[in-house]
Amino acid sequence: MIILMGIKHSGKTTLGKLLAESLNVSFLDLDYLIEEQYSKDRKYNFREIYNILGQTGFKDLETAAVSNIPMNRKGILALGGGTIDNEYAIKFITISDTRIFLDTKEHILYKRIEKNGFPPFLVKSPEKLFSELYYRRRLLYKNFATITIEFSDEKPNEMLEILLKNIEVKK
């Protein structure tokens, strides 16, 4: 399993789908799995689920979703932006030999988040809180990743080319 990690809006889902298609393997998105696991009679998105359950409840759901994924199979898994803060979920992911951190510049991610709406934990002081979150999580991702790829504002297909070259180099 190739795991794509990164801070919110770093391109994990978009790039994960392209990579899976390119390698002809399956693609899983952890946020989508959480939505499917939680939603029964009504479709909730992960942001709504976080608001309903709070941080602890969401992490429990995230851990349960990750624990059901066979990490030894071929495929691509895009983690949620905050999964790195969930030590229980991370334990399940360490079996994967290929954990790729999509390291995108702070100002680019902030613009993307601002455009799509701030999550509840950033609303009070978005710029300051995002910057603190960015630097803390970035260090965690770098320490956990087996490959770190720095991106600026490349288009998805350009990111895919860079990613494929990095995966090839590792083999």
Phi and psi in degrees as GROMACS dihedral restraints (atoms count N, CA, C in turn):
[ dihedral_restraints ]
;  ai    aj    ak    al  type     phi  dphi    fc
    3     4     5     6     1   -96.4    20    10
    4     5     6     7     1   126.0    20    10
    6     7     8     9     1  -108.8    20    10
    7     8     9    10     1   127.2    20    10
    9    10    11    12     1  -102.2    20    10
   10    11    12    13     1   128.1    20    10
   12    13    14    15     1  -128.3    20    10
   13    14    15    16     1   154.3    20    10
   15    16    17    18     1   167.8    20    10
   16    17    18    19     1   169.2    20    10
   18    19    20    21     1   -72.5    20    10
   19    20    21    22     1   153.7    20    10
   21    22    23    24     1   -40.5    20    10
   22    23    24    25     1   131.8    20    10
   24    25    26    27     1    69.0    20    10
   25    26    27    28     1    27.4    20    10
   27    28    29    30     1   -87.0    20    10
   28    29    30    31     1    -5.5    20    10
   30    31    32    33     1   103.8    20    10
   31    32    33    34     1    15.7    20    10
   33    34    35    36     1   -59.0    20    10
   34    35    36    37     1   -47.3    20    10
   36    37    38    39     1   -70.4    20    10
   37    38    39    40     1   -49.4    20    10
   39    40    41    42     1   -59.2    20    10
   40    41    42    43     1   -49.7    20    10
   42    43    44    45     1   -69.2    20    10
   43    44    45    46     1   -36.1    20    10
   45    46    47    48     1   -61.0    20    10
   46    47    48    49     1   -43.2    20    10
   48    49    50    51     1   -63.9    20    10
   49    50    51    52     1   -44.3    20    10
   51    52    53    54     1   -64.1    20    10
   52    53    54    55     1   -42.2    20    10
   54    55    56    57     1   -65.3    20    10
   55    56    57    58     1   -43.9    20    10
   57    58    59    60     1   -61.0    20    10
   58    59    60    61     1   -42.7    20    10
   60    61    62    63     1   -64.3    20    10
   61    62    63    64     1   -43.0    20    10
   63    64    65    66     1   -63.7    20    10
   64    65    66    67     1   -38.2    20    10
   66    67    68    69     1   -93.0    20    10
   67    68    69    70     1    -2.9    20    10
   69    70    71    72     1    57.3    20    10
   70    71    72    73     1    50.3    20    10
   72    73    74    75     1  -130.3    20    10
   73    74    75    76     1   172.5    20    10
   75    76    77    78     1   -77.7    20    10
   76    77    78    79     1   159.4    20    10
   78    79    80    81     1  -126.6    20    10
   79    80    81    82     1   133.5    20    10
   81    82    83    84     1  -125.8    20    10
   82    83    84    85     1   139.9    20    10
   84    85    86    87     1  -117.8    20    10
   85    86    87    88     1   119.4    20    10
   87    88    89    90     1   -59.5    20    10
   88    89    90    91     1   -40.4    20    10
   90    91    92    93     1   -60.0    20    10
   91    92    93    94     1   -41.7    20    10
   93    94    95    96     1   -65.6    20    10
   94    95    96    97     1   -41.5    20    10
   96    97    98    99     1   -61.9    20    10
   97    98    99   100     1   -38.8    20    10
   99   100   101   102     1   -64.7    20    10
  100   101   102   103     1   -43.9    20    10
  102   103   104   105     1   -59.3    20    10
  103   104   105   106     1   -44.5    20    10
  105   106   107   108     1   -65.3    20    10
  106   107   108   109     1   -40.4    20    10
  108   109   110   111     1   -66.0    20    10
  109   110   111   112     1   -38.9    20    10
  111   112   113   114     1   -83.3    20    10
  112   113   114   115     1   -38.7    20    10
  114   115   116   117     1   -75.3    20    10
  115   116   117   118     1   129.5    20    10
  117   118   119   120     1  -117.4    20    10
  118   119   120   121     1   -75.2    20    10
  120   121   122   123     1   -96.9    20    10
  121   122   123   124     1    -9.9    20    10
  123   124   125   126     1  -138.0    20    10
  124   125   126   127     1   140.1    20    10
  126   127   128   129     1   -81.3    20    10
  127   128   129   130     1   119.7    20    10
  129   130   131   132     1  -109.1    20    10
  130   131   132   133     1   145.3    20    10
  132   133   134   135     1   -93.0    20    10
  133   134   135   136     1   166.2    20    10
  135   136   137   138     1   -61.5    20    10
  136   137   138   139     1   -30.7    20    10
  138   139   140   141     1   -67.0    20    10
  139   140   141   142     1   -41.7    20    10
  141   142   143   144     1   -64.4    20    10
  142   143   144   145     1   -41.4    20    10
  144   145   146   147     1   -61.8    20    10
  145   146   147   148     1   -42.9    20    10
  147   148   149   150     1   -60.5    20    10
  148   149   150   151     1   -43.2    20    10
  150   151   152   153     1   -63.9    20    10
  151   152   153   154     1   -37.8    20    10
  153   154   155   156     1   -73.5    20    10
  154   155   156   157     1   -47.6    20    10
  156   157   158   159     1   -88.7    20    10
  157   158   159   160     1   -22.1    20    10
  159   160   161   162     1    78.3    20    10
  160   161   162   163     1   175.9    20    10
  162   163   164   165     1   -60.9    20    10
  163   164   165   166     1   -47.2    20    10
  165   166   167   168     1   -64.7    20    10
  166   167   168   169     1   -47.4    20    10
  168   169   170   171     1   -62.7    20    10
  169   170   171   172     1   -39.5    20    10
  171   172   173   174     1   -64.4    20    10
  172   173   174   175     1   -43.1    20    10
  174   175   176   177     1   -62.4    20    10
  175   176   177   178     1   -38.0    20    10
  177   178   179   180     1   -61.7    20    10
  178   179   180   181     1   -43.8    20    10
  180   181   182   183     1   -65.8    20    10
  181   182   183   184     1   -40.3    20    10
  183   184   185   186     1   -62.7    20    10
  184   185   186   187     1   -44.3    20    10
  186   187   188   189     1   -61.9    20    10
  187   188   189   190     1   -44.1    20    10
  189   190   191   192     1   -61.8    20    10
  190   191   192   193     1   -41.6    20    10
  192   193   194   195     1   -64.4    20    10
  193   194   195   196     1   -45.8    20    10
  195   196   197   198     1   -65.0    20    10
  196   197   198   199     1   -39.0    20    10
  198   199   200   201     1   -65.5    20    10
  199   200   201   202     1   -18.7    20    10
  201   202   203   204     1   -92.4    20    10
  202   203   204   205     1     1.2    20    10
  204   205   206   207     1   -95.9    20    10
  205   206   207   208     1   121.6    20    10
  207   208   209   210     1   -72.1    20    10
  208   209   210   211     1   104.8    20    10
  210   211   212   213     1   -70.0    20    10
  211   212   213   214     1   -13.2    20    10
  213   214   215   216     1   -92.1    20    10
  214   215   216   217     1     6.1    20    10
  216   217   218   219     1   -92.9    20    10
  217   218   219   220     1   163.1    20    10
  219   220   221   222     1   -78.5    20    10
  220   221   222   223     1   139.0    20    10
  222   223   224   225     1   155.7    20    10
  223   224   225   226     1  -179.6    20    10
  225   226   227   228     1  -120.4    20    10
  226   227   228   229     1   135.7    20    10
  228   229   230   231     1  -125.5    20    10
  229   230   231   232     1   122.9    20    10
  231   232   233   234     1   -96.6    20    10
  232   233   234   235     1   119.9    20    10
  234   235   236   237     1   -78.7    20    10
  235   236   237   238     1   163.4    20    10
  237   238   239   240     1   -74.3    20    10
  238   239   240   241     1   157.6    20    10
  240   241   242   243     1   -59.7    20    10
  241   242   243   244     1   -28.4    20    10
  243   244   245   246     1  -102.4    20    10
  244   245   246   247     1     4.8    20    10
  246   247   248   249     1   -58.7    20    10
  247   248   249   250     1   -30.8    20    10
  249   250   251   252     1   -61.2    20    10
  250   251   252   253     1   -22.3    20    10
  252   253   254   255     1   -84.9    20    10
  253   254   255   256     1    -2.3    20    10
  255   256   257   258     1  -104.8    20    10
  256   257   258   259     1    93.4    20    10
  258   259   260   261     1   -60.6    20    10
  259   260   261   262     1   -30.9    20    10
  261   262   263   264     1   -71.8    20    10
  262   263   264   265     1   -42.5    20    10
  264   265   266   267     1   -65.5    20    10
  265   266   267   268     1   -40.9    20    10
  267   268   269   270     1   -61.1    20    10
  268   269   270   271     1   -33.8    20    10
  270   271   272   273     1   -58.0    20    10
  271   272   273   274     1   -36.5    20    10
  273   274   275   276     1   -71.7    20    10
  274   275   276   277     1   -26.0    20    10
  276   277   278   279     1   -85.6    20    10
  277   278   279   280     1   -20.1    20    10
  279   280   281   282     1   -63.2    20    10
  280   281   282   283     1   -17.1    20    10
  282   283   284   285     1   -66.7    20    10
  283   284   285   286     1   -24.5    20    10
  285   286   287   288     1   -73.8    20    10
  286   287   288   289     1   132.6    20    10
  288   289   290   291     1   -81.0    20    10
  289   290   291   292     1   -16.5    20    10
  291   292   293   294     1  -121.8    20    10
  292   293   294   295     1    98.9    20    10
  294   295   296   297     1  -119.3    20    10
  295   296   297   298     1   108.4    20    10
  297   298   299   300     1  -105.1    20    10
  298   299   300   301     1   123.2    20    10
  300   301   302   303     1   -94.4    20    10
  301   302   303   304     1   117.9    20    10
  303   304   305   306     1   -87.1    20    10
  304   305   306   307     1    92.2    20    10
  306   307   308   309     1   -86.2    20    10
  307   308   309   310     1    98.5    20    10
  309   310   311   312     1  -106.9    20    10
  310   311   312   313     1   143.1    20    10
  312   313   314   315     1   -59.3    20    10
  313   314   315   316     1   143.6    20    10
  315   316   317   318     1   -56.2    20    10
  316   317   318   319     1   -49.3    20    10
  318   319   320   321     1   -63.7    20    10
  319   320   321   322     1   -31.6    20    10
  321   322   323   324     1   -69.6    20    10
  322   323   324   325     1   -45.5    20    10
  324   325   326   327     1   -63.9    20    10
  325   326   327   328     1   -40.6    20    10
  327   328   329   330     1   -60.6    20    10
  328   329   330   331     1   -43.8    20    10
  330   331   332   333     1   -61.2    20    10
  331   332   333   334     1   -41.8    20    10
  333   334   335   336     1   -65.2    20    10
  334   335   336   337     1   -42.3    20    10
  336   337   338   339     1   -66.9    20    10
  337   338   339   340     1   -44.0    20    10
  339   340   341   342     1   -58.4    20    10
  340   341   342   343     1   -41.9    20    10
  342   343   344   345     1   -64.2    20    10
  343   344   345   346     1   -36.5    20    10
  345   346   347   348     1   -96.9    20    10
  346   347   348   349     1    -2.7    20    10
  348   349   350   351     1    99.8    20    10
  349   350   351   352     1   135.9    20    10
  351   352   353   354     1   -76.3    20    10
  352   353   354   355     1   138.7    20    10
  354   355   356   357     1   -69.3    20    10
  355   356   357   358     1   162.4    20    10
  357   358   359   360     1   -54.9    20    10
  358   359   360   361     1   -34.5    20    10
  360   361   362   363     1   -78.5    20    10
  361   362   363   364     1    -1.6    20    10
  363   364   365   366     1  -114.6    20    10
  364   365   366   367     1    -5.9    20    10
  366   367   368   369     1   -60.5    20    10
  367   368   369   370     1   -40.3    20    10
  369   370   371   372     1   -63.1    20    10
  370   371   372   373     1   -44.3    20    10
  372   373   374   375     1  -147.5    20    10
  373   374   375   376     1    73.5    20    10
  375   376   377   378     1   -56.2    20    10
  376   377   378   379     1   -46.8    20    10
  378   379   380   381     1   -65.2    20    10
  379   380   381   382     1   -47.5    20    10
  381   382   383   384     1   -65.5    20    10
  382   383   384   385     1   -48.8    20    10
  384   385   386   387     1   -65.5    20    10
  385   386   387   388     1   -38.4    20    10
  387   388   389   390     1   -65.7    20    10
  388   389   390   391     1   -41.5    20    10
  390   391   392   393     1   -61.0    20    10
  391   392   393   394     1   -44.9    20    10
  393   394   395   396     1   -62.0    20    10
  394   395   396   397     1   -45.1    20    10
  396   397   398   399     1   -62.7    20    10
  397   398   399   400     1   -44.5    20    10
  399   400   401   402     1   -56.8    20    10
  400   401   402   403     1   -52.0    20    10
  402   403   404   405     1   -69.8    20    10
  403   404   405   406     1   -35.5    20    10
  405   406   407   408     1   -68.2    20    10
  406   407   408   409     1   -49.7    20    10
  408   409   410   411     1   -69.4    20    10
  409   410   411   412     1   -35.9    20    10
  411   412   413   414     1   -58.2    20    10
  412   413   414   415     1   -42.8    20    10
  414   415   416   417     1   -63.5    20    10
  415   416   417   418     1   -43.1    20    10
  417   418   419   420     1   -62.0    20    10
  418   419   420   421     1   -46.7    20    10
  420   421   422   423     1   -60.0    20    10
  421   422   423   424     1   -45.5    20    10
  423   424   425   426     1   -60.9    20    10
  424   425   426   427     1   -39.0    20    10
  426   427   428   429     1   -72.5    20    10
  427   428   429   430     1   -28.3    20    10
  429   430   431   432     1   -91.0    20    10
  430   431   432   433     1   -26.6    20    10
  432   433   434   435     1   -72.5    20    10
  433   434   435   436     1   149.3    20    10
  435   436   437   438     1   -93.1    20    10
  436   437   438   439     1   -20.9    20    10
  438   439   440   441     1  -138.2    20    10
  439   440   441   442     1   133.0    20    10
  441   442   443   444     1  -118.7    20    10
  442   443   444   445     1   128.4    20    10
  444   445   446   447     1  -122.3    20    10
  445   446   447   448     1   124.1    20    10
  447   448   449   450     1   -88.1    20    10
  448   449   450   451     1   131.2    20    10
  450   451   452   453     1  -123.7    20    10
  451   452   453   454     1   151.9    20    10
  453   454   455   456     1  -106.0    20    10
  454   455   456   457     1  -101.1    20    10
  456   457   458   459     1  -130.1    20    10
  457   458   459   460     1    41.9    20    10
  459   460   461   462     1   -67.1    20    10
  460   461   462   463     1   155.3    20    10
  462   463   464   465     1   -74.1    20    10
  463   464   465   466     1   155.7    20    10
  465   466   467   468     1   -51.9    20    10
  466   467   468   469     1   -42.7    20    10
  468   469   470   471     1   -67.2    20    10
  469   470   471   472     1   -33.4    20    10
  471   472   473   474     1   -67.6    20    10
  472   473   474   475     1   -40.5    20    10
  474   475   476   477     1   -62.7    20    10
  475   476   477   478     1   -40.5    20    10
  477   478   479   480     1   -60.6    20    10
  478   479   480   481     1   -45.4    20    10
  480   481   482   483     1   -58.4    20    10
  481   482   483   484     1   -45.7    20    10
  483   484   485   486     1   -62.6    20    10
  484   485   486   487     1   -44.7    20    10
  486   487   488   489     1   -61.9    20    10
  487   488   489   490     1   -46.2    20    10
  489   490   491   492     1   -61.3    20    10
  490   491   492   493     1   -39.6    20    10
  492   493   494   495     1   -63.5    20    10
  493   494   495   496     1   -41.2    20    10
  495   496   497   498     1   -68.2    20    10
  496   497   498   499     1   -38.2    20    10
  498   499   500   501     1   -66.5    20    10
  499   500   501   502     1   -41.6    20    10
  501   502   503   504     1   -62.8    20    10
  502   503   504   505     1   -42.7    20    10
  504   505   506   507     1   -60.4    20    10
  505   506   507   508     1   -38.0    20    10
  507   508   509   510     1   -68.1    20    10
  508   509   510   511     1   -31.6    20    10
